[in-house]
Amino acid sequence: MTDAEPKPLTARQAEVLEFIRGNMAYYSPTVRQIAKELGIANHNAVFHHLNALEKKGAIRRIPGKSRNIEVIA
């Protein structure tokens, strides 16, 4: 794998990304909504998944804005 190739997502990261994609009618879902829908008890785990997705180039988050997730990939 070269630096230009995107890193593959884990199964859980892919699940989080698909939930976000499917729930962006007007704005992105909240961390709480993601956790509840996917059965993730700890909101910090959702933040961890979002950080990983952002690092892998699948999403972008806008600092200081609520519902700040934008799907890129």
RAFEN-V642673 format. One record per residue. RES is the residue in one letter. PHI is phi in whole degrees, -180 to 180 (NA if undefined). OMEGA is omega in whole degrees, -180 to 180 (NA if undefined). D_CENTER is the distance of its C-alpha to the mean C-alpha in Angstrom with 1 decimal. Layout:
[[RES/PHI/OMEGA/D_CENTER] [RES/PHI/OMEGA/D_CENTER]]
//
This chain:
[[M/NA/178/22.9] [T/-93/179/23.4] [D/-65/-178/21.4] [A/-77/180/20.8] [E/-78/177/19.1] [P/-69/178/15.3] [K/-75/-179/14.6] [P/-68/178/13.8] [L/-85/172/10.8] [T/-74/180/11.8] [A/-60/-179/12.4] [R/-69/177/10.0] [Q/-63/178/7.0] [A/-63/179/8.4] [E/-65/178/8.9] [V/-63/-180/5.5] [L/-61/179/4.9] [E/-65/177/8.5] [F/-63/179/8.4] [I/-62/179/6.5] [R/-57/-176/9.0] [G/-76/-176/11.7] [N/-126/-178/11.6] [M/-116/-179/11.8] [A/-56/180/15.6] [Y/-123/-179/16.3] [Y/-157/-177/13.3] [S/-76/178/9.7] [P/-71/177/9.6] [T/-82/176/10.2] [V/-59/180/9.1] [R/-62/179/12.3] [Q/-65/179/11.8] [I/-62/-179/8.8] [A/-60/-178/11.0] [K/-63/-176/14.1] [E/-65/-177/13.2] [L/-96/177/12.0] [G/69/178/14.8] [I/-97/-174/13.2] [A/-73/-174/16.1] [N/-105/180/14.9] [H/-63/177/12.5] [N/-63/177/12.6] [A/-65/177/11.0] [V/-64/177/7.8] [F/-59/178/8.2] [H/-61/179/9.0] [H/-64/179/6.1] [L/-64/177/4.0] [N/-60/-180/7.5] [A/-65/179/7.9] [L/-64/179/5.4] [E/-69/179/7.2] [K/-63/-180/10.3] [K/-85/175/10.3] [G/83/-179/10.2] [A/-87/180/7.6] [I/-137/172/6.2] [R/-134/177/8.5] [R/-118/-180/9.0] [I/-98/-178/12.6] [P/-60/175/14.4] [G/77/-179/16.6] [K/-122/176/15.2] [S/-74/-179/14.1] [R/52/-167/11.3] [N/-102/-175/10.4] [I/-95/176/7.2] [E/-122/180/8.7] [V/-79/-180/7.9] [I/-105/-176/10.4] [A/-101/NA/10.8]]
//
